[in-house]
Amino acid sequence: MTTVGVRRSRRLGRGGMRRLVPLAAAVSAGALLLSACGSGSDSGGTSKSLTFWISTVPGQDAGWKKMVAAYKKETGVSIKLVNIPYDGYNTKLHNAAQANSLPDVAAVPQLDPIWSSKLIDLKSIANNETNKINKTFVAKDSSGKVLAIPSDVTASGLFINKSLFEKAGVDVPATPSDTWTWTEFIAAANKVREKTGAKYSLTFDQSPSRLRAMVYELGGQYVHADDSGTFSVDAATKKAVKYFVGLNDNKVMPKSVWTSGADPSAMFQSGDVVAYWSGVWQVASFADSIKKFEWASVPTPAEPVQASDVNSGGLVVGFNNNGDASAAATKFLSWLYEPDHYRELCETSGFLPVESGLNPEYPFESEAAQAAFKLYNEEIPLYDPISGYFNTAQTNWVLKGKSLTEDPTKTELGKAINGQQSSDEALQNIVDGYNQQVGG
């Protein structure tokens, strides 16, 4: 299964994990573009010199810098790291493919049909049991070729105002292996709200990804395609979405988030909300910004499915340029995903690893942040494979030249919450939108 179509807001916005790394001096965009175009007419490097394209804000490339330096010291192979501005990065890759001047290695936000056929098969790395890569989240084509491996993963998850829970005397699950159901969690959050006078029990990102996670946990598949590519929703999804819409009653949850775009993170950080359904990218931000109360990440609910909606922070690919460069690129990526090296990358860049069993030690001073990363690392291996379904679907769409340019979930469910239509009518409109854009 796969991870593609990464949204920038997860990678760099909303206080993402990469804040762990101190900002370094910026490199001018002009210099970056000049470097990126310097490969000449011959595609690819040599057995001793490779080019690696990434796209991060200055300073958030610290892990990559550390790893290419270590690789050169160990092997003598020089890897030129080129940090390209995010705006236009996809276009630059597209143009490089047309000009036969692709880099040897890249960390990309999504796959592109124009160059997906030029990728090195990373199956030997993904299937190496020593690496313990979660195969649910690697990108494959229909033949089983591994097109990309995530640099890191992100997942939806649950935050609580720990101070309010303690004030109300309400317990939370201690481990993800003994978690609560959504029914139990909502009852607990309501009890905390009533005992402490908080304004809302829960805020919930206005996000299709966050809704998918909840639906999966409630036993549904959300908007799912059959073998013909036709989308529909199952009975469990209808029940879950009706339940979600009903929670938006201006007591349990505020209607304003899904109907008019109010900021659920700001509401939670105000201290007047018991819990917040968001994701791992909030951890570093909360470690810095929340001072007025204690917060914590807690196990995600399971009713009955233990799941989330898991995505990648980036997709690592190798391009099949000339033979020497392609072989060297494969060797570098094999080295990179060896557990000791990959752990160091994750620790330095603040990545949640796609490999299990690493136990990275992050440079957080905040105990809550340390505990949150520990929890996510424990939870992800427990998630049901449906957690990666949407990413698999996105890969299939890309390889067919299609994309979901506008997910109708937010608009249609906002109407349902406003009472303008039923939740079933909203789901039918969402299904119709999927079938129109990416069906068949």
C-alpha positions as CSV (number, residue, x, y, z in Angstrom):
1,M,0.0,0.0,0.0
2,T,1.1,3.6,-0.4
3,T,1.5,7.1,0.8
4,V,1.2,9.8,-1.8
5,G,-0.4,13.3,-2.2
6,V,1.2,14.7,1.0
7,R,-0.3,17.9,2.1
8,R,2.1,20.7,3.0
9,S,0.2,21.7,6.1
10,R,1.1,18.4,7.6
11,R,4.8,18.6,6.7
12,L,5.7,22.1,7.6
13,G,2.6,24.0,8.8
14,R,0.6,23.9,12.0
15,G,3.7,23.4,14.1
16,G,4.9,20.2,12.5
17,M,7.5,17.8,14.0
18,R,10.4,19.4,12.1
19,R,10.4,22.3,14.6
20,L,12.6,20.0,16.6
21,V,15.6,21.2,14.5
22,P,16.9,24.8,15.0
23,L,16.6,27.0,12.0
24,A,19.8,27.3,10.0
25,A,20.9,30.0,7.6
26,A,18.7,30.2,4.5
27,V,20.1,29.3,1.1
28,S,18.9,31.6,-1.7
29,A,16.2,30.2,-4.0
30,G,18.3,31.3,-7.0
31,A,21.3,29.3,-5.8
32,L,19.2,26.3,-5.2
33,L,17.7,26.4,-8.7
34,L,21.1,26.9,-10.2
35,S,22.4,23.8,-8.4
36,A,19.4,21.8,-9.3
37,C,19.9,22.5,-13.0
38,G,23.6,21.7,-13.0
39,S,23.4,18.1,-14.1
40,G,23.7,18.9,-17.8
41,S,22.2,16.9,-20.6
42,D,23.4,13.5,-19.3
43,S,20.8,12.1,-16.8
44,G,22.2,10.9,-13.5
45,G,25.4,11.0,-11.6
46,T,28.2,8.4,-11.3
47,S,29.0,5.6,-8.9
48,K,30.9,8.1,-6.7
49,S,28.7,11.2,-7.1
50,L,24.9,11.5,-6.7
51,T,22.3,14.2,-6.6
52,F,19.5,14.2,-3.9
53,W,16.6,16.6,-4.2
54,I,14.5,17.5,-1.2
55,S,12.1,20.3,-0.3
56,T,12.0,21.7,3.2
57,V,12.3,25.0,4.9
58,P,15.9,25.9,5.9
59,G,17.1,24.1,8.9
60,Q,14.5,21.2,8.6
61,D,16.9,19.4,6.4
62,A,19.3,18.7,9.3
63,G,18.8,14.9,9.3
64,W,19.4,14.6,5.5
65,K,22.5,16.7,5.8
66,K,23.8,14.5,8.6
67,M,23.1,11.3,6.7
68,V,24.7,12.3,3.4
69,A,27.8,13.5,5.3
70,A,28.0,10.2,7.2
71,Y,27.6,8.2,4.0
72,K,30.4,10.1,2.3
73,K,32.7,9.5,5.3
74,E,31.8,5.8,5.3
75,T,31.8,5.0,1.5
76,G,33.5,7.9,-0.3
77,V,30.4,8.5,-2.3
78,S,29.5,12.3,-2.5
79,I,25.8,13.1,-2.4
80,K,24.9,16.6,-3.5
81,L,21.8,17.7,-1.4
82,V,19.7,20.2,-3.2
83,N,16.9,21.9,-1.2
84,I,14.3,23.2,-3.7
85,P,11.5,25.6,-2.7
86,Y,8.3,23.7,-2.2
87,D,6.2,26.0,-4.5
88,G,7.1,24.7,-7.9
89,Y,8.9,21.5,-6.7
90,N,6.4,19.2,-8.5
91,T,6.7,21.3,-11.6
92,K,10.5,21.2,-11.5
93,L,10.4,17.4,-11.2
94,H,8.0,17.2,-14.1
95,N,10.2,19.4,-16.2
96,A,13.3,17.5,-15.2
97,A,11.7,14.2,-16.4
98,Q,10.9,15.8,-19.8
99,A,14.5,17.1,-20.1
100,N,16.0,13.7,-19.0
101,S,17.7,15.4,-16.1
102,L,16.1,13.9,-13.0
103,P,18.1,13.7,-9.8
104,D,19.4,10.3,-8.6
105,V,17.4,10.3,-5.4
106,A,14.6,12.5,-4.1
107,A,12.2,13.0,-1.3
108,V,8.9,14.0,-3.0
109,P,5.5,15.1,-1.8
110,Q,3.7,12.9,-4.3
111,L,4.1,10.7,-7.4
112,D,3.7,12.0,-10.9
113,P,2.7,9.8,-13.9
114,I,5.3,11.4,-16.1
115,W,8.2,10.0,-14.0
116,S,6.7,7.1,-12.1
117,S,7.9,4.7,-14.8
118,K,11.5,6.0,-14.3
119,L,11.7,4.9,-10.6
120,I,14.0,2.3,-9.2
121,D,12.3,-0.7,-7.7
122,L,12.9,-0.5,-3.9
123,K,11.4,-3.9,-3.2
124,S,14.6,-5.3,-1.8
125,I,14.7,-2.5,0.8
126,A,11.0,-2.6,1.7
127,N,11.0,-6.4,2.0
128,N,14.3,-6.6,4.0
129,E,13.0,-7.9,7.3
130,T,15.9,-6.4,9.2
131,N,14.5,-2.9,8.3
132,K,11.0,-3.8,9.7
133,I,9.4,-1.2,7.3
134,N,5.6,-1.1,7.7
135,K,4.6,-2.4,4.3
136,T,1.2,-0.9,4.6
137,F,2.6,2.5,3.8
138,V,5.0,1.9,0.9
139,A,3.9,2.9,-2.6
140,K,3.5,0.0,-5.1
141,D,2.2,-0.3,-8.6
142,S,0.0,-3.1,-9.8
143,S,2.9,-5.3,-10.6
144,G,4.2,-5.2,-7.0
145,K,7.1,-2.8,-7.8
146,V,7.9,-0.6,-4.8
147,L,7.9,2.9,-6.2
148,A,8.6,4.8,-2.9
149,I,9.2,4.4,0.8
150,P,8.1,7.1,3.2
151,S,10.8,9.2,4.8
152,D,8.4,9.3,7.9
153,V,4.8,8.9,8.7
154,T,2.1,11.0,10.3
155,A,-1.2,9.9,11.9
156,S,-4.4,11.3,13.4
157,G,-4.6,11.1,17.1
158,L,-6.2,12.4,20.3
159,F,-5.0,15.1,22.6
160,I,-6.5,16.0,26.0
161,N,-6.4,18.8,28.5
162,K,-4.7,16.7,31.2
163,S,-5.3,19.3,33.8
164,L,-9.1,19.2,33.3
165,F,-9.2,15.4,33.4
166,E,-7.2,15.4,36.7
167,K,-9.5,18.1,38.1
168,A,-12.5,16.1,37.3
169,G,-11.0,12.8,38.5
170,V,-11.5,11.0,35.2
171,D,-9.1,8.4,34.1
172,V,-7.7,7.8,30.7
173,P,-6.3,4.6,29.1
174,A,-2.7,3.9,30.0
175,T,-1.6,2.0,26.9
176,P,-2.9,1.7,23.3
177,S,-3.3,-2.1,23.8
178,D,-6.0,-1.3,26.3
179,T,-7.7,1.7,24.8
180,W,-11.2,3.1,25.0
181,T,-14.1,3.2,22.5
182,W,-15.4,6.4,21.0
183,T,-18.6,5.9,23.2
184,E,-16.4,5.6,26.3
185,F,-14.2,8.5,25.3
186,I,-17.1,10.9,24.6
187,A,-18.7,9.9,27.9
188,A,-15.5,10.7,29.7
189,A,-15.0,14.0,27.9
190,N,-18.6,15.0,28.7
191,K,-18.1,14.2,32.3
192,V,-15.0,16.3,32.4
193,R,-16.8,19.2,30.7
194,E,-19.7,19.1,33.1
195,K,-17.5,18.9,36.2
196,T,-15.0,21.6,35.2
197,G,-17.2,24.0,33.3
198,A,-15.2,23.7,30.1
199,K,-16.9,25.0,27.0
200,Y,-16.7,22.0,24.8
201,S,-15.9,18.3,25.2
202,L,-14.0,18.0,21.9
203,T,-12.8,19.9,18.9
204,F,-12.1,18.1,15.7
205,D,-10.1,19.2,12.7
206,Q,-12.1,20.1,9.6
207,S,-10.3,17.4,7.7
208,P,-11.4,14.4,5.6
209,S,-8.3,12.6,7.0
210,R,-9.4,13.0,10.6
211,L,-13.0,11.9,9.7
212,R,-11.6,8.8,7.9
213,A,-9.7,7.9,11.0
214,M,-12.8,8.1,13.1
215,V,-14.9,6.1,10.6
216,Y,-12.3,3.4,10.4
217,E,-12.2,3.1,14.2
218,L,-16.0,2.8,14.2
219,G,-15.8,-0.1,11.7
220,G,-16.5,1.7,8.5
221,Q,-14.5,2.0,5.3
222,Y,-15.6,5.6,4.5
223,V,-15.8,6.3,0.7
224,H,-14.4,3.1,-0.8
225,A,-14.0,1.9,-4.4
226,D,-14.8,-1.6,-5.6
227,D,-12.8,-3.5,-8.2
228,S,-14.4,-1.5,-11.0
229,G,-13.3,1.8,-9.4
230,T,-16.9,2.8,-8.4
231,F,-17.2,4.4,-5.0
232,S,-19.8,3.8,-2.4
233,V,-20.2,3.8,1.4
234,D,-21.1,0.9,3.7
235,A,-23.6,0.7,6.5
236,A,-21.0,1.2,9.2
237,T,-19.8,4.4,7.5
238,K,-23.3,5.8,7.4
239,K,-23.8,5.0,11.0
240,A,-20.4,6.5,12.0
241,V,-20.9,9.7,10.0
242,K,-24.4,10.2,11.4
243,Y,-22.8,9.8,14.9
244,F,-20.2,12.4,14.0
245,V,-22.7,14.9,12.7
246,G,-24.7,14.5,15.9
247,L,-21.7,15.3,18.1
248,N,-21.6,18.8,16.6
249,D,-24.3,20.1,18.9
250,N,-22.4,23.1,20.4
251,K,-21.9,21.2,23.6
252,V,-19.9,18.1,22.8
253,M,-18.4,19.8,19.7
254,P,-18.7,23.3,18.3
255,K,-20.6,23.6,15.0
256,S,-18.4,26.5,13.9
257,V,-15.4,24.4,13.0
258,W,-17.0,22.3,10.3
259,T,-19.6,24.9,9.2
260,S,-17.5,28.1,9.1
261,G,-13.8,27.2,9.5
262,A,-13.2,28.1,13.2
263,D,-9.8,27.1,14.4
264,P,-10.1,23.9,16.6
265,S,-6.4,24.0,17.6
266,A,-6.8,27.6,19.0
267,M,-9.9,26.5,20.8
268,F,-8.1,23.6,22.5
269,Q,-5.1,25.8,23.3
270,S,-7.3,28.3,25.0
271,G,-7.9,25.8,27.8
272,D,-11.7,25.8,27.4
273,V,-11.9,22.5,25.5
274,V,-11.5,19.0,27.1
275,A,-10.0,17.2,24.1
276,Y,-8.8,17.7,20.5
277,W,-8.8,15.2,17.6
278,S,-5.9,16.2,15.4
279,G,-2.5,14.5,14.8
280,V,1.2,14.0,15.5
281,W,2.2,17.2,13.7
282,Q,0.8,19.2,16.6
283,V,3.2,17.7,19.2
284,A,6.2,20.1,18.7
285,S,3.9,23.1,18.5
286,F,2.1,22.2,21.7
287,A,5.4,21.6,23.5
288,D,6.2,25.3,22.8
289,S,2.9,27.0,22.9
290,I,0.7,25.5,25.7
291,K,1.7,27.0,29.0
292,K,-1.5,27.5,30.9
293,F,-2.4,23.8,31.4
294,E,-0.9,20.3,31.1
295,W,-1.7,18.4,27.9
296,A,-1.2,14.9,26.8
297,S,-1.6,12.6,23.8
298,V,-3.8,9.6,24.7
299,P,-4.6,6.3,22.9
300,T,-6.9,6.6,20.0
301,P,-10.4,5.0,20.4
302,A,-11.2,1.7,18.9
303,E,-14.9,0.7,18.3
304,P,-14.0,-2.0,17.5
305,V,-11.1,-1.3,15.0
306,Q,-7.8,0.0,16.2
307,A,-6.9,2.3,13.3
308,S,-6.0,5.8,12.1
309,D,-5.5,7.6,8.8
310,V,-1.8,7.3,8.3
311,N,0.1,9.4,5.7
312,S,3.7,10.2,5.0
313,G,5.8,13.3,5.6
314,G,7.6,12.6,2.3
315,L,8.2,9.8,-0.2
316,V,11.8,8.7,-0.9
317,V,12.4,7.6,-4.5
318,G,15.4,6.6,-6.7
319,F,15.4,7.4,-10.4
320,N,16.6,4.9,-12.9
321,N,19.1,7.1,-14.7
322,N,22.3,5.6,-16.1
323,G,23.5,2.2,-14.7
324,D,26.3,3.4,-12.5
325,A,24.2,6.1,-10.8
326,S,21.1,3.8,-10.4
327,A,23.2,1.2,-8.7
328,A,24.8,3.8,-6.5
329,A,21.4,5.3,-5.6
330,T,20.1,1.8,-4.6
331,K,23.1,1.3,-2.4
332,F,22.6,4.6,-0.7
333,L,18.9,4.0,0.0
334,S,19.7,0.5,1.3
335,W,22.2,2.1,3.7
336,L,19.8,4.9,4.7
337,Y,17.0,2.5,5.7
338,E,19.3,0.3,7.8
339,P,17.8,0.6,11.3
340,D,20.7,2.4,13.0
341,H,21.1,4.9,10.2
342,Y,17.3,5.5,9.8
343,R,16.9,6.0,13.5
344,E,19.5,8.7,13.4
345,L,17.7,10.4,10.6
346,C,14.4,10.3,12.6
347,E,16.0,11.6,15.7
348,T,17.7,14.5,14.0
349,S,14.8,15.6,11.8
350,G,12.0,14.8,14.3
351,F,10.5,12.0,12.1
352,L,8.0,9.5,13.3
353,P,9.5,6.3,11.7
354,V,8.0,4.0,9.1
355,E,10.1,1.3,10.6
356,S,9.1,-0.4,13.8
357,G,11.2,-1.3,16.9
358,L,13.5,1.7,16.6
359,N,12.7,3.6,19.8
360,P,14.2,6.9,18.7
361,E,15.3,9.4,21.3
362,Y,14.0,12.8,20.3
363,P,15.6,16.1,21.6
364,F,12.3,17.2,23.3
365,E,12.6,19.0,26.7
366,S,8.8,18.6,27.1
367,E,7.8,15.4,28.9
368,A,4.4,15.6,27.3
369,A,6.0,15.7,23.8
370,Q,8.4,12.8,24.6
371,A,5.4,10.7,25.9
372,A,3.4,11.7,22.8
373,F,6.0,10.4,20.4
374,K,6.4,7.2,22.4
375,L,2.7,6.7,22.2
376,Y,2.6,7.1,18.4
377,N,5.5,4.8,18.0
378,E,3.6,2.2,20.0
379,E,0.3,2.7,18.3
380,I,1.2,2.6,14.6
381,P,2.2,-1.1,14.5
382,L,-1.2,-1.9,16.0
383,Y,-3.3,-0.1,13.4
384,D,-5.5,-2.1,11.0
385,P,-4.3,-2.1,7.4
386,I,-7.3,0.0,6.4
387,S,-5.3,2.9,7.9
388,G,-3.4,3.1,4.7
389,Y,-6.3,2.6,2.3
390,F,-6.6,6.2,1.1
391,N,-2.9,6.3,0.3
392,T,-3.2,3.2,-1.8
393,A,-6.1,4.7,-3.6
394,Q,-4.1,7.9,-4.3
395,T,-1.3,5.9,-5.8
396,N,-3.7,4.2,-8.1
397,W,-5.2,7.5,-9.2
398,V,-1.9,9.0,-9.9
399,L,-0.8,6.1,-12.0
400,K,-4.0,6.5,-14.0
401,G,-3.4,10.3,-14.4
402,K,-6.2,11.2,-12.0
403,S,-6.4,13.2,-8.8
404,L,-9.0,14.2,-6.2
405,T,-8.6,17.9,-6.7
406,E,-11.4,18.9,-4.3
407,D,-12.6,16.5,-1.6
408,P,-16.3,17.3,-1.0
409,T,-16.2,16.0,2.5
410,K,-15.8,19.3,4.4
411,T,-18.5,21.2,2.4
412,E,-21.1,18.4,2.4
413,L,-20.7,17.5,6.1
414,G,-20.8,21.2,7.0
415,K,-24.2,21.4,5.3
416,A,-25.3,18.3,7.3
417,I,-24.2,19.8,10.6
418,N,-26.0,23.0,9.6
419,G,-29.2,21.0,9.1
420,Q,-29.4,21.7,5.4
421,Q,-29.3,18.0,4.5
422,S,-29.1,14.6,6.2
423,S,-25.8,12.8,6.8
424,D,-26.8,10.2,4.3
425,E,-27.5,12.9,1.7
426,A,-24.1,14.4,2.4
427,L,-22.4,11.0,2.0
428,Q,-24.2,10.5,-1.4
429,N,-22.9,13.9,-2.6
430,I,-19.4,13.0,-1.4
431,V,-19.6,9.6,-3.2
432,D,-20.8,11.4,-6.4
433,G,-17.8,13.8,-6.1
434,Y,-15.3,10.9,-5.8
435,N,-16.9,9.1,-8.7
436,Q,-16.8,12.2,-10.9
437,Q,-13.1,13.0,-10.2
438,V,-11.4,9.6,-9.6
439,G,-14.0,6.9,-10.3
440,G,-13.6,4.1,-12.9
